[in-house]
Amino acid sequence: PNLPTITLENGEVVSKPRNLYDDNDRKRVQINAKAKHIIICAINSNDFNRISSCISAKEMWDRLEVTYEGTNQVKEAKVSMLVHEYEMFTMNENEDIKSM
């Protein structure tokens, strides 16, 4: 998920220039490009607009994951809500067992 980077003297991390790539860096860039292509081919235009500014496939995946699954807090809230609904499940007055 990591693209080639270099650390400058001031501690800032920036993308590595292409003329400094070694074979391992080229391989990582190719794998990232393939993954981005697969993700882009699998989504609709609305999702593409959400992730089009992402640089890496990992960043695209993370953004889609948050969009559709939510953060950990959202997941926990959904589980809590479903457990509460299950615990409060009762038959209404005008229902029989079959329709319940």
DSSP file (Angstrom, degrees, kcal/mol; ACC not computed):
  #  RESIDUE AA STRUCTURE BP1 BP2  ACC     N-H-->O    O-->H-N    N-H-->O    O-->H-N    TCO  KAPPA ALPHA  PHI   PSI    X-CA   Y-CA   Z-CA
    1    1 A P              0   0    0      0, 0.0     2,-0.5     0, 0.0    57,-0.2   0.000 360.0 360.0 360.0  -7.2    0.0    0.0    0.0
    2    2 A N        -     0   0    0     56,-0.1    30,-0.1    54,-0.1     3,-0.1  -0.825 360.0-149.1-102.4 127.1    3.0    2.3    0.2
    3    3 A L        -     0   0    0     -2,-0.5     2,-0.1     1,-0.1    22,-0.1  -0.545  43.2 -79.7 -82.6 156.0    4.3    4.2   -2.7
    4    4 A P        +     0   0    0      0, 0.0    12,-2.3     0, 0.0     2,-0.3  -0.337  61.4 169.8 -60.6 129.9    8.0    5.0   -2.9
    5    5 A T  E     -A   15   0A   0     10,-0.3     2,-0.3    -2,-0.1    10,-0.2  -0.909  22.4-150.6-135.5 163.7    9.0    8.0   -0.8
    6    6 A I  E     -A   14   0A   0      8,-2.7     8,-2.5    -2,-0.3     2,-0.6  -0.962  17.6-127.5-132.0 153.7   12.1    9.6    0.5
    7    7 A T  E     -A   13   0A   0     -2,-0.3     6,-0.2     6,-0.2     5,-0.1  -0.898  24.5-142.1-103.8 124.6   12.7   11.6    3.7
    8    8 A L    >   -     0   0    0      4,-3.2     3,-1.9    -2,-0.6    -1,-0.0  -0.234  30.8 -98.2 -77.2 171.2   14.2   15.1    3.2
    9    9 A E  T 3  S+     0   0    0      1,-0.3    -1,-0.1     2,-0.1    -2,-0.0   0.808 124.2  56.4 -60.9 -31.4   16.8   16.6    5.5
   10   10 A N  T 3  S-     0   0    0      2,-0.1    -1,-0.3     1,-0.0     3,-0.1   0.415 122.8-104.7 -83.4   3.9   14.1   18.5    7.3
   11   11 A G  S <  S+     0   0    0     -3,-1.9     2,-0.3     1,-0.3    -2,-0.1   0.399  74.7 140.6  91.6  -2.0   12.2   15.3    8.1
   12   12 A E        -     0   0    0     -5,-0.1    -4,-3.2     1,-0.0     2,-0.5  -0.570  45.9-140.1 -77.0 135.6    9.5   15.8    5.5
   13   13 A V  E     +A    7   0A   0     -2,-0.3     2,-0.3    -6,-0.2    -6,-0.2  -0.865  30.1 169.2 -99.2 123.7    8.4   12.7    3.6
   14   14 A V  E     -A    6   0A   0     -8,-2.5    -8,-2.7    -2,-0.5     2,-0.0  -0.860  41.7 -80.9-129.7 163.3    7.8   13.3   -0.1
   15   15 A S  E     -A    5   0A   0     -2,-0.3   -10,-0.3   -10,-0.2     3,-0.0  -0.357  51.1-111.3 -62.4 142.4    7.2   11.1   -3.2
   16   16 A K        -     0   0    0    -12,-2.3    -1,-0.1     1,-0.1     5,-0.1  -0.590  33.5-111.1 -76.9 133.4   10.3    9.6   -4.7
   17   17 A P    >   -     0   0    0      0, 0.0     3,-1.9     0, 0.0     4,-0.2  -0.350  23.8-121.4 -63.0 145.8   11.2   11.1   -8.1
   18   18 A R  G >  S+     0   0    0      1,-0.3     3,-1.5     2,-0.2    -2,-0.1   0.810 109.6  63.4 -60.7 -31.0   10.9    8.5  -10.9
   19   19 A N  G 3  S+     0   0    0      1,-0.3    -1,-0.3     0, 0.0    -3,-0.0   0.637 102.2  51.8 -71.2 -10.4   14.5    8.9  -12.0
   20   20 A L  G <  S+     0   0    0     -3,-1.9    -1,-0.3     2,-0.0    -2,-0.2   0.362  82.6 122.5-102.8   3.3   15.5    7.5   -8.5
   21   21 A Y    <   -     0   0    0     -3,-1.5     2,-0.2    -4,-0.2    -3,-0.0  -0.381  44.3-160.9 -66.1 139.9   13.3    4.4   -8.7
   22   22 A D     >  -     0   0    0     -2,-0.1     4,-2.2     1,-0.0     5,-0.2  -0.503  41.9 -85.9-104.2-175.4   14.9    1.0   -8.4
   23   23 A D  H  > S+     0   0    0      1,-0.2     4,-2.1     2,-0.2     5,-0.1   0.879 128.7  51.9 -62.1 -39.0   13.3   -2.3   -9.5
   24   24 A N  H  > S+     0   0    0      1,-0.2     4,-2.2     2,-0.2    -1,-0.2   0.900 109.3  50.0 -64.5 -40.8   11.5   -2.8   -6.2
   25   25 A D  H  > S+     0   0    0      2,-0.2     4,-2.3     1,-0.2    -2,-0.2   0.908 109.8  50.8 -64.1 -42.2   10.0    0.7   -6.5
   26   26 A R  H  X S+     0   0    0     -4,-2.2     4,-2.3     1,-0.2    -1,-0.2   0.899 109.8  50.6 -62.3 -40.7    8.8    0.1  -10.0
   27   27 A K  H  X S+     0   0    0     -4,-2.1     4,-2.4     2,-0.2    -1,-0.2   0.913 110.0  49.6 -64.0 -43.0    7.2   -3.2   -9.0
   28   28 A R  H  X S+     0   0    0     -4,-2.2     4,-2.2     1,-0.2    -2,-0.2   0.888 110.9  49.7 -63.1 -39.9    5.4   -1.4   -6.1
   29   29 A V  H  X S+     0   0    0     -4,-2.3     4,-2.3     2,-0.2    -1,-0.2   0.897 111.0  49.9 -66.5 -40.1    4.1    1.3   -8.5
   30   30 A Q  H  X S+     0   0    0     -4,-2.3     4,-2.4     2,-0.2    -2,-0.2   0.919 110.6  48.9 -64.6 -43.5    2.9   -1.3  -11.0
   31   31 A I  H  X S+     0   0    0     -4,-2.4     4,-2.4     1,-0.2    -2,-0.2   0.910 111.6  50.0 -62.8 -41.5    1.0   -3.2   -8.3
   32   32 A N  H  X S+     0   0    0     -4,-2.2     4,-2.6     2,-0.2    -1,-0.2   0.912 110.2  50.2 -62.0 -42.8   -0.6    0.0   -7.0
   33   33 A A  H  X S+     0   0    0     -4,-2.3     4,-2.3     2,-0.2    -2,-0.2   0.900 110.9  49.0 -64.2 -40.9   -1.6    0.9  -10.6
   34   34 A K  H  X S+     0   0    0     -4,-2.4     4,-2.4     2,-0.2    -1,-0.2   0.926 112.0  48.4 -63.9 -44.3   -3.2   -2.5  -11.1
   35   35 A A  H  X S+     0   0    0     -4,-2.4     4,-2.3     1,-0.2    -2,-0.2   0.909 111.5  49.7 -63.6 -42.3   -5.1   -2.3   -7.8
   36   36 A K  H  X S+     0   0    0     -4,-2.6     4,-2.6     1,-0.2    -1,-0.2   0.911 110.5  51.2 -61.6 -41.9   -6.3    1.2   -8.6
   37   37 A H  H  X S+     0   0    0     -4,-2.3     4,-2.3     2,-0.2    -2,-0.2   0.913 109.8  49.2 -62.3 -44.1   -7.5    0.0  -12.1
   38   38 A I  H  X S+     0   0    0     -4,-2.4     4,-1.1     2,-0.2    -1,-0.2   0.921 112.7  47.4 -62.5 -44.5   -9.4   -2.9  -10.5
   39   39 A I  H >X S+     0   0    0     -4,-2.3     3,-0.6     1,-0.2     4,-0.5   0.929 112.1  49.5 -63.2 -45.1  -11.1   -0.7   -8.0
   40   40 A I  H >< S+     0   0    0     -4,-2.6     3,-0.8     1,-0.2    -1,-0.2   0.875 109.8  51.5 -63.7 -37.8  -12.1    1.9  -10.6
   41   41 A C  H 3< S+     0   0    0     -4,-2.3    -1,-0.2     1,-0.2    -2,-0.2   0.742 109.5  52.0 -69.3 -22.1  -13.5   -0.8  -12.9
   42   42 A A  H << S+     0   0    0     -4,-1.1     2,-0.2    -3,-0.6    -1,-0.2   0.474 100.2  71.4 -95.5  -2.6  -15.6   -2.1  -10.1
   43   43 A I  S << S-     0   0    0     -3,-0.8     2,-0.1    -4,-0.5     0, 0.0  -0.685  74.7-116.6-115.3 165.9  -17.4    1.1   -8.9
   44   44 A N     >  -     0   0    0     -2,-0.2     4,-2.1     1,-0.1     5,-0.1  -0.330  40.3 -93.9 -90.7 178.9  -20.0    3.4  -10.3
   45   45 A S  H  > S+     0   0    0      1,-0.2     4,-1.9     2,-0.2     5,-0.1   0.832 121.9  55.6 -67.3 -33.0  -19.6    7.0  -11.2
   46   46 A N  H  > S+     0   0    0      1,-0.2     4,-1.1     2,-0.2    -1,-0.2   0.929 110.9  44.4 -65.3 -43.6  -20.7    8.4   -7.8
   47   47 A D  H  > S+     0   0    0      1,-0.2     4,-1.7     2,-0.2     3,-0.2   0.871 108.6  58.3 -67.5 -35.8  -18.1    6.3   -6.0
   48   48 A F  H  X S+     0   0    0     -4,-2.1     4,-1.5     1,-0.2    -1,-0.2   0.905 102.6  53.7 -59.8 -40.5  -15.5    7.3   -8.6
   49   49 A N  H  < S+     0   0    0     -4,-1.9     4,-0.3     1,-0.2    -1,-0.2   0.842 107.9  51.8 -62.6 -32.3  -16.1   11.0   -7.8
   50   50 A R  H  < S+     0   0    0     -4,-1.1    -1,-0.2    -3,-0.2     3,-0.2   0.858 121.6  28.9 -70.4 -35.5  -15.4   10.2   -4.1
   51   51 A I  H >< S+     0   0    0     -4,-1.7     3,-1.8     1,-0.2    -2,-0.2   0.408  87.6 100.0-109.9   1.7  -12.1    8.4   -4.7
   52   52 A S  T 3< S+     0   0    0     -4,-1.5    -1,-0.2     1,-0.3    -3,-0.1   0.760  82.6  54.5 -64.3 -23.7  -10.8   10.1   -7.9
   53   53 A S  T 3  S+     0   0    0     -4,-0.3    -1,-0.3    -3,-0.2     2,-0.1   0.533  84.0 111.0 -86.8  -4.8   -8.5   12.4   -5.9
   54   54 A C    <   -     0   0    0     -3,-1.8     3,-0.0     1,-0.1    -3,-0.0  -0.420  53.1-159.0 -72.8 144.8   -6.8    9.4   -4.1
   55   55 A I  S    S+     0   0    0     -2,-0.1     2,-0.3     1,-0.1    -1,-0.1   0.847  70.9  40.7 -91.1 -40.5   -3.2    8.7   -4.9
   56   56 A S  S  > S-     0   0    0      1,-0.1     4,-1.9   -53,-0.0     5,-0.1  -0.738  76.6-123.0-112.8 159.7   -2.9    5.1   -3.8
   57   57 A A  H  > S+     0   0    0     -2,-0.3     4,-2.8     1,-0.2     5,-0.2   0.855 114.0  56.9 -64.2 -35.6   -5.1    2.1   -4.0
   58   58 A K  H  > S+     0   0    0    -57,-0.2     4,-2.7     1,-0.2    -1,-0.2   0.906 105.7  49.6 -62.7 -42.2   -5.0    1.7   -0.2
   59   59 A E  H  > S+     0   0    0      2,-0.2     4,-2.1     1,-0.2    -1,-0.2   0.904 111.6  49.5 -63.8 -40.8   -6.3    5.3    0.2
   60   60 A M  H  X S+     0   0    0     -4,-1.9     4,-2.3     2,-0.2    -2,-0.2   0.937 111.9  48.2 -60.7 -47.4   -9.1    4.5   -2.3
   61   61 A W  H  X S+     0   0    0     -4,-2.8     4,-2.6     1,-0.2    -2,-0.2   0.915 110.8  50.4 -61.4 -44.9  -10.0    1.3   -0.4
   62   62 A D  H  X S+     0   0    0     -4,-2.7     4,-2.3     1,-0.2    -1,-0.2   0.899 110.6  49.4 -62.1 -41.2  -10.0    3.1    3.0
   63   63 A R  H  X S+     0   0    0     -4,-2.1     4,-1.9     1,-0.2    -1,-0.2   0.904 113.0  46.4 -66.2 -40.9  -12.3    5.8    1.7
   64   64 A L  H  X S+     0   0    0     -4,-2.3     4,-2.4     2,-0.2     5,-0.3   0.880 110.5  54.3 -66.9 -37.2  -14.7    3.3    0.2
   65   65 A E  H  X>S+     0   0    0     -4,-2.6     4,-2.8     1,-0.2     5,-1.0   0.922 110.4  44.9 -63.0 -44.8  -14.6    1.3    3.4
   66   66 A V  H  X5S+     0   0    0     -4,-2.3     4,-0.5     3,-0.2    -1,-0.2   0.876 112.5  53.7 -66.5 -36.8  -15.6    4.3    5.5
   67   67 A T  H  <5S+     0   0    0     -4,-1.9    -2,-0.2    -5,-0.2    -1,-0.2   0.920 122.9  24.9 -63.6 -44.4  -18.3    5.3    3.0
   68   68 A Y  H  <5S+     0   0    0     -4,-2.4    -2,-0.2    -5,-0.1    -3,-0.2   0.778 135.7  27.3 -97.6 -28.6  -20.0    1.9    3.1
   69   69 A E  H  <5S-     0   0    0     -4,-2.8    -3,-0.2    -5,-0.3    -2,-0.1   0.714  95.9-143.3-104.9 -25.9  -19.1    0.3    6.4
   70   70 A G     << -     0   0    0     -5,-1.0    -3,-0.1    -4,-0.5    -1,-0.1  -0.173  32.3 -55.1  86.7 174.6  -18.6    3.4    8.5
   71   71 A T     >  -     0   0    0     -5,-0.1     4,-2.4     1,-0.1     5,-0.2  -0.238  60.9 -92.9 -79.8 175.9  -16.0    4.0   11.3
   72   72 A N  H  > S+     0   0    0      1,-0.2     4,-2.5     2,-0.2     5,-0.2   0.865 127.5  54.7 -59.8 -36.6  -15.7    1.7   14.3
   73   73 A Q  H  > S+     0   0    0      2,-0.2     4,-2.2     1,-0.2    -1,-0.2   0.913 108.6  48.0 -63.3 -41.9  -18.1    4.0   16.2
   74   74 A V  H  > S+     0   0    0      2,-0.2     4,-2.3     1,-0.2    -2,-0.2   0.918 111.5  50.3 -65.7 -42.8  -20.7    3.6   13.5
   75   75 A K  H  X S+     0   0    0     -4,-2.4     4,-2.4     1,-0.2    -2,-0.2   0.928 111.5  48.0 -60.4 -45.6  -20.3   -0.1   13.4
   76   76 A E  H  X S+     0   0    0     -4,-2.5     4,-2.5     1,-0.2    -1,-0.2   0.880 110.8  51.3 -63.7 -38.2  -20.7   -0.4   17.2
   77   77 A A  H  X S+     0   0    0     -4,-2.2     4,-2.4     2,-0.2    -1,-0.2   0.896 109.8  49.8 -66.2 -39.9  -23.7    1.8   17.2
   78   78 A K  H  X S+     0   0    0     -4,-2.3     4,-2.5     2,-0.2    -2,-0.2   0.929 112.1  47.5 -63.8 -45.5  -25.4   -0.3   14.5
   79   79 A V  H  X S+     0   0    0     -4,-2.4     4,-2.5     1,-0.2     5,-0.2   0.928 112.6  49.4 -61.4 -45.0  -24.7   -3.5   16.5
   80   80 A S  H  X S+     0   0    0     -4,-2.5     4,-2.2     1,-0.2    -1,-0.2   0.903 111.2  49.4 -61.1 -42.3  -26.0   -1.9   19.6
   81   81 A M  H  X S+     0   0    0     -4,-2.4     4,-2.4     2,-0.2    -1,-0.2   0.907 111.7  48.3 -64.7 -42.7  -29.2   -0.8   17.8
   82   82 A L  H  X S+     0   0    0     -4,-2.5     4,-2.3     2,-0.2    -2,-0.2   0.895 111.2  50.0 -66.7 -39.5  -29.8   -4.2   16.3
   83   83 A V  H  X S+     0   0    0     -4,-2.5     4,-2.6     2,-0.2    -1,-0.2   0.913 111.0  50.2 -62.6 -42.1  -29.3   -6.0   19.7
   84   84 A H  H  X S+     0   0    0     -4,-2.2     4,-1.9    -5,-0.2    -2,-0.2   0.924 110.2  49.3 -62.5 -44.6  -31.7   -3.5   21.3
   85   85 A E  H  < S+     0   0    0     -4,-2.4     4,-0.2     1,-0.2    -1,-0.2   0.903 111.8  49.7 -61.1 -41.1  -34.3   -4.2   18.5
   86   86 A Y  H >< S+     0   0    0     -4,-2.3     3,-1.2     1,-0.2    -2,-0.2   0.922 111.4  47.8 -63.2 -45.0  -33.9   -7.9   19.1
   87   87 A E  H 3< S+     0   0    0     -4,-2.6    -1,-0.2     1,-0.3    -2,-0.2   0.822 113.4  47.9 -66.8 -30.8  -34.3   -7.6   22.8
   88   88 A M  T 3< S+     0   0    0     -4,-1.9     2,-0.3    -5,-0.2    -1,-0.3   0.331  80.1 133.9 -92.4   7.6  -37.4   -5.5   22.5
   89   89 A F    <   +     0   0    0     -3,-1.2     2,-0.3    -4,-0.2    -3,-0.1  -0.423  27.2 156.9 -64.6 120.1  -39.0   -7.8   19.9
   90   90 A T        -     0   0    0     -2,-0.3     2,-0.4    10,-0.0    -2,-0.0  -0.941  44.6-102.3-140.4 162.4  -42.7   -8.3   20.8
   91   91 A M        -     0   0    0     -2,-0.3     6,-0.1     1,-0.1     2,-0.0  -0.723  37.3-127.1 -86.9 132.3  -45.9   -9.3   19.1
   92   92 A N    >   -     0   0    0     -2,-0.4     3,-1.3     4,-0.1     8,-0.1  -0.300  24.1-109.2 -72.5 163.5  -48.3   -6.5   18.3
   93   93 A E  T 3  S+     0   0    0      1,-0.3    -1,-0.1    -2,-0.0    -2,-0.0   0.857 117.4  46.1 -63.7 -36.8  -51.9   -6.8   19.4
   94   94 A N  T 3  S+     0   0    0      2,-0.0     2,-0.3     0, 0.0    -1,-0.3   0.221  98.5  92.7 -93.9  15.8  -53.3   -7.2   15.9
   95   95 A E    <   -     0   0    0     -3,-1.3     2,-0.2     5,-0.0    -4,-0.0  -0.810  58.4-152.2-108.8 147.1  -50.6   -9.9   14.8
   96   96 A D     >  -     0   0    0     -2,-0.3     4,-1.8     1,-0.1    -4,-0.1  -0.630  39.2 -97.2-103.6 176.2  -50.8  -13.6   15.0
   97   97 A I  T  4 S+     0   0    0     -2,-0.2    -1,-0.1     1,-0.2    -2,-0.0   0.876 121.3  54.0 -62.6 -38.4  -47.7  -15.8   15.4
   98   98 A K  T  4 S+     0   0    0      1,-0.2    -1,-0.2     2,-0.2    -3,-0.0   0.913 112.2  42.1 -65.2 -42.9  -47.4  -16.5   11.6
   99   99 A S  T  4        0   0    0      1,-0.3    -1,-0.2    -3,-0.1    -2,-0.2   0.756 360.0 360.0 -76.7 -22.7  -47.4  -12.8   10.6
  100  100 A M     <        0   0    0     -4,-1.8    -1,-0.3    -8,-0.1    -2,-0.2   0.495 360.0 360.0 -66.5 360.0  -45.1  -11.9   13.4
